[in-house]
Amino acid sequence: MRAFHGAWLAALLFALGACASTPQATRARDAEAKQFMTQPGFAGIYVYRTDFLVEEIDDSTLYVDDRMLGTTLAGSFFRIDVQPGPHIVSSSAAGSTQLKLDTRADELYFVELNVMGGNSRLVLVDPETAKRAIRKCCALMENWAPGQRPLLR
């Protein structure tokens, strides 16, 4: 009977863990995001992680304006389209951090997320450096239903 309860508990924990994961985007959506085009009238925010070279890699949950987008992984990125104006990008692991952005229409913003030892750090990065890093290291993560644009109002 104990073995049955143990197996049931393990299956439940696995299912809960699977619900928390963020799916990787299709190759077509990844390629589209790596063209770095803006949506007319909106600002685009890219948040990326290149910290896969460290020994211990921690997950971190990404938020924009208190809306959870998903779990970040080393070598991944998110693209979010937002209304122009102030926005707060935040990340939480064991520790949390946030970065305030004042966005303008038709512009892109690039934020690097570093997570180490349970602590996360967000840094605004110049566009050319960020684009090179994203093309080289990262895979797009989905944060919306297929067929929808990730737009925060």
Stockholm file with secondary structure:
# STOCKHOLM 1.0

chainA/1-153         MRAFHGAWLAALLFALGACASTPQATRARDAEAKQFMTQPGFAGIYVYRTDFLVEEIDDSTLYVDDRMLGTTLAGSFFRIDVQPGPHIVSSSAAGSTQLKLDTRADELYFVELNVMGGNSRLVLVDPETAKRAIRKCCALMENWAPGQRPLLR
#=GR chainA/1-153 SS CHHHHHHHHHHHHHHHHHHHCCCBCCHHHHHHHTTCCCCTTSEEEEEECCCTTSSSCCCEEEEETTEEEEEECTTEEEEEEECSEEEEEEEESSSEEEEEEEECTTCEEEEEEEEETTEEEEEEECHHHHHHHHHHHCEEBCCSCTTCCCEEC
#=GC SS_cons         CHHHHHHHHHHHHHHHHHHHCCCBCCHHHHHHHTTCCCCTTSEEEEEECCCTTSSSCCCEEEEETTEEEEEECTTEEEEEEECSEEEEEEEESSSEEEEEEEECTTCEEEEEEEEETTEEEEEEECHHHHHHHHHHHCEEBCCSCTTCCCEEC
//
